[in-house]
Amino acid sequence: VQLVESGGGLVQPGGSLRLSCAASGFTFTDYAMNWYRQAPGKERDLVASIPSAGGSTNYANSVKGRFTISRDNAKNTVYLQMNSLKPEDTAMYYCRAVGRYAYWGQGTQVTVSS
């Protein structure tokens, strides 16, 4: 089982990034997918979630209207489009697959700074 995040980096406030999480080793369509983030010295928090078949999504209040989660079941990939980024969005971002089991990726760093 692998979840491999990519797309992180350094961006200025107000900028955008698109994170990707490529899944392998399990039946992707049986799993809901989540994005979490963890800033230094803080707990890991749920940012966004999407069910196994897509459709209804949920977001943390802090990112509503700025972030969009989506999935492409043909590519076994989940995305997180992040717009209007703020310095407080700086964190390590992780994807998580939730179904019969739960799996974590290794994370990708997002730094928002001028």
C-alpha positions as CSV (number, residue, x, y, z in Angstrom):
1,V,0.0,0.0,0.0
2,Q,1.3,3.4,-0.9
3,L,0.0,7.0,-0.7
4,V,2.4,9.4,-2.3
5,E,1.7,13.1,-1.9
6,S,3.2,15.7,-4.2
7,G,2.8,19.4,-5.2
8,G,3.9,21.1,-2.0
9,G,6.3,24.0,-2.0
10,L,6.9,27.6,-1.1
11,V,4.3,30.1,-2.2
12,Q,3.5,33.7,-1.5
13,P,0.4,34.7,0.5
14,G,-2.5,34.8,-1.9
15,G,-1.0,32.2,-4.1
16,S,-2.2,28.8,-5.1
17,L,-1.0,25.2,-5.0
18,R,-2.5,21.9,-6.1
19,L,-1.6,18.9,-4.0
20,S,-1.9,15.3,-5.4
21,C,-2.0,12.0,-3.6
22,A,-1.4,8.9,-5.8
23,A,-2.7,5.7,-4.3
24,S,-1.7,2.1,-5.0
25,G,-1.9,-1.3,-3.4
26,F,-5.6,-1.2,-2.4
27,T,-9.0,-0.7,-4.0
28,F,-9.1,3.1,-4.2
29,T,-12.8,3.2,-5.0
30,D,-13.6,1.5,-1.7
31,Y,-12.0,4.2,0.4
32,A,-13.0,7.7,1.4
33,M,-10.1,10.1,1.1
34,N,-9.0,12.8,3.5
35,W,-6.4,15.6,3.6
36,Y,-4.9,16.5,7.0
37,R,-2.3,19.0,7.9
38,Q,0.0,19.5,10.8
39,A,1.9,22.6,11.7
40,P,5.0,22.5,14.0
41,G,4.0,22.0,17.6
42,K,0.4,21.4,16.7
43,E,-1.9,18.5,16.3
44,R,-2.7,16.9,13.0
45,D,-6.1,18.4,11.8
46,L,-8.6,17.2,9.2
47,V,-8.7,19.7,6.3
48,A,-11.0,18.1,3.7
49,S,-12.7,14.8,3.0
50,I,-14.4,13.2,0.0
51,P,-16.4,9.9,0.0
52,S,-15.4,6.9,-2.1
53,A,-17.6,7.7,-5.0
54,G,-17.0,11.4,-4.9
55,G,-19.8,13.8,-4.5
56,S,-20.4,15.4,-1.1
57,T,-17.3,17.0,0.4
58,N,-16.5,18.4,3.8
59,Y,-14.0,21.1,4.8
60,A,-12.6,22.6,8.0
61,N,-14.0,26.0,8.6
62,S,-10.6,27.6,8.2
63,V,-10.3,26.5,4.5
64,K,-13.9,26.7,3.3
65,G,-14.2,28.7,0.2
66,R,-10.5,28.5,-0.5
67,F,-9.7,24.8,-0.8
68,T,-11.3,22.2,-3.0
69,I,-10.9,18.4,-2.7
70,S,-11.5,16.2,-5.6
71,R,-10.7,12.7,-6.8
72,D,-10.1,10.9,-10.0
73,N,-11.0,7.2,-9.5
74,A,-9.6,6.3,-12.9
75,K,-6.2,7.6,-11.8
76,N,-6.4,6.5,-8.2
77,T,-5.6,10.0,-7.2
78,V,-7.0,12.6,-4.8
79,Y,-6.3,16.3,-5.2
80,L,-6.4,19.4,-3.0
81,Q,-6.6,22.7,-4.8
82,M,-5.6,25.4,-2.4
83,N,-6.3,29.1,-3.4
84,S,-5.8,32.4,-1.5
85,L,-3.2,30.8,0.7
86,K,-2.4,32.4,4.0
87,P,0.7,32.1,6.2
88,E,-1.4,30.1,8.7
89,D,-1.8,27.4,6.0
90,T,1.8,26.5,6.4
91,A,2.0,22.9,7.4
92,M,2.9,19.4,6.4
93,Y,-0.1,18.0,4.4
94,Y,-1.0,14.4,4.5
95,C,-3.5,12.3,2.6
96,R,-5.3,9.5,4.3
97,A,-7.4,6.6,2.9
98,V,-10.2,5.4,5.2
99,G,-12.2,2.3,4.6
100,R,-11.8,-1.2,5.9
101,Y,-8.4,-0.1,6.9
102,A,-6.7,3.3,7.2
103,Y,-3.6,4.4,5.4
104,W,-1.4,7.5,5.6
105,G,0.9,9.1,3.1
106,Q,4.3,10.5,4.0
107,G,3.3,14.1,3.6
108,T,4.3,17.1,1.5
109,Q,5.4,20.5,3.0
110,V,3.5,23.6,2.2
111,T,5.0,26.9,3.2
112,V,3.2,30.2,2.7
113,S,5.6,33.1,3.1
114,S,6.6,36.3,1.5
